[in-house]
Amino acid sequence: MIKKNNAPIRRDNTTKTNATGKTGVKNKRKSPKKPFVKRQDPKVTPIAEGNIRIIPLGGVEEVGQNMTVVEYGDDILVFDCGFQFVSEETPGIDYIIPNTKYLEQNKHKIRALIITHGHLDHIAAIPYIIHEIGNPPIYAGNIATLLIKKRMTEFPHLAEIDIKTVKPKEKLRLGKLGIKFFEVAHSIPDSMGVSVETPHGNIVISGDYKLEHVNEVPTQKEYDNWGEIGKDNNLLFISDSTNAEMQGFSIPEKYIQSNIEEIIKNASGRLIIGAFASQFHRLISIIEMAEKYNKKVVLEGRSIKTNLEIAKIAGLLIPKEGTLIQAKDMNQFPPDRILVLATGAQGEEFAALMRMANKKHKFIQLNKRDTVVLSSSVVPGNEISVRKLMDNLYRHDLKIIHYKVSDIHSGGHGRQGELMWAAKMVGAKYFMPSYGNHSMLKVHAQAAKENGIVKEENIVVPDNGSIIEIQEKGTVMKIIKEKAPSNVIMVDGFSIGDMQEVVIRDRQTLAQDGIFVVIATIDLKTGKLRKSPDIISRGFVYLRESQEMLQQSRNLVKKTVEDDAKGMKPIDFDIIKKDITDNIGRFLLKKTDKRPIVIPVVLGV
Amino acid sequence: MIKKNNAPIRRDNTTKTNATGKTGVKNKRKSPKKPFVKRQDPKVTPIAEGNIRIIPLGGVEEVGQNMTVVEYGDDILVFDCGFQFVSEETPGIDYIIPNTKYLEQNKHKIRALIITHGHLDHIAAIPYIIHEIGNPPIYAGNIATLLIKKRMTEFPHLAEIDIKTVKPKEKLRLGKLGIKFFEVAHSIPDSMGVSVETPHGNIVISGDYKLEHVNEVPTQKEYDNWGEIGKDNNLLFISDSTNAEMQGFSIPEKYIQSNIEEIIKNASGRLIIGAFASQFHRLISIIEMAEKYNKKVVLEGRSIKTNLEIAKIAGLLIPKEGTLIQAKDMNQFPPDRILVLATGAQGEEFAALMRMANKKHKFIQLNKRDTVVLSSSVVPGNEISVRKLMDNLYRHDLKIIHYKVSDIHSGGHGRQGELMWAAKMVGAKYFMPSYGNHSMLKVHAQAAKENGIVKEENIVVPDNGSIIEIQEKGTVMKIIKEKAPSNVIMVDGFSIGDMQEVVIRDRQTLAQDGIFVVIATIDLKTGKLRKSPDIISRGFVYLRESQEMLQQSRNLVKKTVEDDAKGMKPIDFDIIKKDITDNIGRFLLKKTDKRPIVIPVVLGV
């Protein structure tokens, strides 16, 4: 979901309270039971002279929201600025982004934001963050630059950013720090690692990477690229852990593409290929293969169209005139000349593939002569929606080829064998696994130790916000006691802020058991209800079928209120409300085994 | 979640309305906008003489809620009665169970409920269904009998059931139908397939099964069991599809157990093994291995304890005195003599393993000398919670062995190679894949065709409620046009009934965007608000930080009401409420990009 034309509202937690916020806010409410307490993020002790700080602000407790900070002297460099898609645990939340409080506190020292590559988990939080950290210059490769600019157009209210395109082997001086880019293999062009020169040695940040290899022997290019970096005096290697749990080497993209080529070549009917829009290399090669085998290509899905448009601008894709056609014109060509390249291989409800599967696509009706190729893996958490997609596709009696039955997908991240090779090439004294869940980092760390890459005491496995200091002229590395603010920052509609636990918890309860609102009007003179109470409920039980229980609830409310009010002068609404909540909550639980949120509205007239 | 001491409330959809039920039900509400329409499930045309009906009432559009009906003449046999655990798509729902309306309509013909084995997806819906279908006798193997009886104790208000234990090779005559049980290999003892004799040939129902084999050669026992069935004149084979998408043969359980034995033998510290409670054979063997290597066993988690208790009653597990110890007594033994067998390998929030990982277990504190063995696969949908479990376990710097790094788990379902072997052995004329999602069934059907087991026109892939008829003395098989009622039946607390779409949809909306209740009191004489409106909101935004927006909302409500009321005599509350809903909904969307459910409460005084 893209937010347009509206400034995100940044909630500043310095004015936040520790009150629960649980009671509904009313107009003339009484003072809250707990006093408002200002919570100020403590300012972290400034870095000491000669020390180096590495602070992962995101991406070391999850796959996503990558951001790594390197600080030395008066200079801070920030690497990557991604978001993370969220799960059922945080209902309603759009994304999670890195907590940049530490950077906001040290804005004046930030020399640059450096982007390793153009994937969303490395760039997509830029609009939410860049101005908060003082709008430093952004350095990025060509494709990443184009993608960032494109993304910024979705936030037209924001001030201009200052972005500069860089290339592998380029060197920059940012404040007193020198940096050097180097090419890495990944699923998007212009992916780079970065080496930061410090007086005590270099900090090498891998970015996301895999290796080009033949039978687990890296290509000469890999030897050249990583060898060049390995020549330096490297102090610390920060390395991609996403696939560290998988042994050996990843399947080479070239092999994947040749398998897809076989499928394209032999297709006797329409071919519908579902793929990740982030797989630039593959998307481009599929279009080139389509041309080779004289097929027309229909692009379906916004992200694929956008990314290929950017590939065209970058000159990476130069389709022949007439190759790309509109879905509505498909029927002018025989089925074996049609290739549809579509989003939605994760079973996203409204994406192109699911719409086709559900017979809701305006132009594409599937039939048994079609072949669907799911050139993607299943992102953890999407298993059920992918299964649903497969079920719905099979309703058309077509053929499905997916990554479990054929080698038609390989991710962009190196497996353990590749990671160990690269770590050895870099030959740094210290090692920090990054980009992954804690378990992935631990497995990566363990592998580095067991493969003799680095000694156990020279490995650090941080959390988001951990401050790693390299001290004593590079002879000591440790996580210091202080931590950069690391509470989770969520994008929830236009609101951006740290974990609104109360709201999230309420959403979870509402999702399970719904809400039950009771409205009672008391005659202040008599202490009796003016009429039988009203009840409004959502997401609890099917009310039409629960008339008896509703009537009993009304009776119980009436009794509760009138019993309470009997002795009261004046009437204490808080007591009455509490009793309604308790009594009705208990009653409903007993009747339904559900615990809806019970909200009493008591009015005196 | 187990419901105790409370009769489930069965909602009868014959009295259900087609009204949306969306508006809050109030005390003296006006007549609903749509009239109440009685929806009666149409009665399916009775079976014609000589025909056979096969009706899968559950388990052919999902993995779970298995129930298959065989009908011939005056007799109906029902096979299995399972539930399905549910997903995020149906928030708050406990389980889904088969729709048994067809059986209720034909109660008098039901001769028996026959259970193939004791897993929850084959037995757990019995308490919700057995009395609805006339409490027919239940036939089940020994372990299944014990498990069913145990489950019924959780529903003490229900009348007695009539359950009879049967054994492989046993034959029964039920009405005019003969049935015969045969042993199959599965992860729980006493698993059986059933063959139903009809004048036109036998209907063979596999139940869940895999094959015991050595290097993909089935054992003599498998040849004997399936060969015996294959001798008959088999008309239709209904076969497990759960693992039909996986090529080859499953990993033999014996091999898994020998790998676990190696781990137990070599453990130099505590061993914590997480496993499915449903894996009876493995649990029993782990305890036997613990005894062999002189270890004490701590059982952690209710379902493992219950199932092993049942294994003991059945005489399948005879632990030596002192083998099983309590967690609180663990520290009396050196770590290398301790084996903990625990539930929670799916990352369930409150299960034993997660409590240990989160340092919330009363007696077990993990440390770096511990080894955790996750002897289980990841059930689709649980990837994120399993990842969280792994992250939290690795916080203790212990060692984790899981099924991706070592062969320590194999499921209970045969892969395609096994399924094809069994289908060939049975040699039935017709084939119906069962027990799985539609996509699994289609792959299974395709394999049966491609392997020459059965001709394409003799395969049927049904949906839940499809009525398959074998007609013309067994020479025709088809799905007839009529369908048994198949709307989804959900257990939601004590309520059992068909899909409450409105409630589920509300829960989903509440989970995403929350609720916003506006309470306005109008002075009936002046048409003005008596006071500024009250607002109650949950799960929407953090109200404490949204004071300005709340005030604007109040102003908007006031303006809406007073503008509306100005020309009204008498005041039309419905118009006012609709305008509040519209105006506030639009305002909140613009301000927050969220769409909470807006509920206006308008009172006149």
Interface residues (C-beta under 8 A of the other chain):
Chain A: K3 N6 I9 R11 T15 K16 T17 A19 G21 G24 V25 K26 N27 K28 E61 S87 E88 E89 P91 G92 E245 Q247 P380 G381 E383 I384 R387 M390 D391 L393 Y394 R395 D397 I400 K404 V405 N437 H438 S439 K442 V443 D492 G493 F494 S495 G497 Q500 V502 V503 D506 R507 Q508 T509 L510 A511 Q512 D513 G514 I515 V517 I519 T521 K531 S532 P533 D534 I535 I536 S537 R538 G539 F540 V541 Y542 L543 R544 E545 Q547 L550 R554 K590 K591 T592 D593 K594 I597 I599 V601 L603 V605
Chain B: K3 N6 I9 R11 T15 K16 T17 A19 G21 G24 V25 K26 N27 K28 E61 S87 E88 E89 P91 G92 E245 Q247 P380 G381 E383 I384 R387 M390 D391 L393 Y394 R395 D397 I400 K404 V405 N437 H438 S439 K442 V443 D492 G493 F494 S495 G497 Q500 V502 V503 D506 R507 Q508 T509 L510 A511 Q512 D513 G514 I515 V517 I519 T521 K531 S532 P533 D534 I535 I536 S537 R538 G539 F540 V541 Y542 L543 R544 E545 Q547 L550 R554 K590 K591 T592 D593 K594 I597 I599 V601 L603 V605
